Amino acid sequence: MAEPDLTLPSSSAAEPATVVLAGATGALGLLIAHHLRQRGAAVRALVRPQARASAEAASLRLQGAELVEVDYGQADQLRQACAGASCVVSALSGLREVIVEAQTRLLEAAVAAGVPRFIPSDFSIDYTRLPDGSNRNLDLRREFQRRLDQAPIQATSILNGMFTDLLTGQAPVILMGPRRVVYWGDADQPLDFTTMRDTAAFTAAAALDPAAPRYLRVAGEVASIRGLQAAAEAATGQEFKLFRVGSLSAFGKVIKLTKALVPAPNEVFPPWQGMQYLHNMFSGWPKLEPLDNARYPEISWTPVRAVLAPSRA
């Protein structure tokens, strides 16, 4: 038997990559941490002081993540938290102070610490194809995108369409009670859906992939409104009917009226924001293509019907 090569420490090959995860206590962040740990990565979860004693923080500890308490206004804290990492992943959620300003401070800390890669908190339809002003939250992501693209760091954005999970409640498209699929515009427009869990699994794989490109686009299922109708019927065994509310132009007017009546400027997801997102999807502008689902073949994708099945009466 040949003698082992002792030119390098035997432990070096076994050292896991360290990924810094911001927004780790959110629903998506917790899932990303889980999948990173499953892939053997060391997870350094950034938590705000007020979240350190939360149930989510306890869950991260149980998963084996290292918790680092940070103040996003303290550059030195952020830089020290990023030191030695191979990638920074942001799953932060919020408005301009978070998506633009806090992420910029995190980006600057990653660059200062010499981190080679950064994954921003995009996780959306393809905002790069939308006109300015068509979606407030995605405009903020575009603003941060411009800063990220000027930074000396390799960036990868994950674009996943709509979280399929929202179809069971927060996105009023499939109505289980009256068994209706509600839409505006064209019932045959292809739409992109990916579960939060599948998005997290793909993000974890991308975070450990030094060759990941600037944009990765995935969809657990591409389905039109008629496709959602078929999925709901397959999941429940009941008939669903389509209900076309009106044209996209009429939908735009409803959004403007809703925003005027209930502006809620400090809410991340007021009713009109969700309506903007659906209007974007129904327009077809932000359709994801080409899809990168096959980049990590070990990931299996969850169809819409599987998400709707637990709602079976």
Steps between C-alpha positions, in 0.01 A plus 500: 500500500634843409588739779259791542602834352597722792584812302168657613325468836267203482215709643508766228294306247238427765452861606149607397432818309368779723192682378382817672120516502315827559127487570553153643205518742245558222303217340723484191819555701425206729451275198822621334690428823351150510605418144846650546552280803374197305769574243764512770556875508581692816226760545571830673155647562481874554230591753388832637524536880124481547481168313772316689257344750231418242370155409652547155842563651460185710417307182817628333708385797340156485595480133861566593522859378727750673303807608671837478320801644542807278384857473465580129606855575841386626740441211768336718254247639383405153855475364609275787190284453588453131867417556607167353173429320480366146161657432253741659133417445236762575144398578417839649145628460380857526476832324772743391680515834546122484513399132714795388674649802555202735593274207746762377669504839510120494644508148768750601590282798529192276730686263709637788533149646609354168195278451500389135126458443167665589138382450251786549145473629326495162293176493236634262373520147750643249504863614772574244231487231249727673464874438582737786199580712308180428581344839627691804676207670667386180610856424694483827668179388594664172651794690713262706588304184671808359713532813581129502608499137749778570657316796819291462330174591344211308121517528225247434128583513240226543176571313219254573172661396231487769530279805252220430418495872318833462234335284355337811406830660681827445466516121127515420515300179377152595194530724437163664159587651313608186735286285599780266828602335499880482708694249535812287605500138591180312426156649776347284787726614779276641581575866796390714455335841760355739450389859696678769667171593616433143622858468702457820647170379607659172642805680708277727640318198579830327670638812746209487551525123792735420411484130140620548414774245356846567139381467342164562135459404292208626136395506368199687214508250403725212121512490241723339173583673351198322791298635422619854140397443614150401736481799226601744267239354770231517584592860144510631301274268251786456407718205639854491371772271686796356395852595644779284461827690605722211783628284850584619423864433202482735716318756749788488224747579388288796857496632526879479168540680597253772833675553323837528243372750740288709852633432673317791842637396683334790362151443715256304204316346188719501210372285596715200856361505373144456272625224799661326683167511207315344459770236869460411462123468178517297669745261765244403781759520694332783463142370813305595699368206709310444455285811799364691315218681741237372813669637481299823338172391473366855219750570149373432232758429163516675199537266210733577258215562720368784478836676124518456438142613513572878203734451285208393160521669 
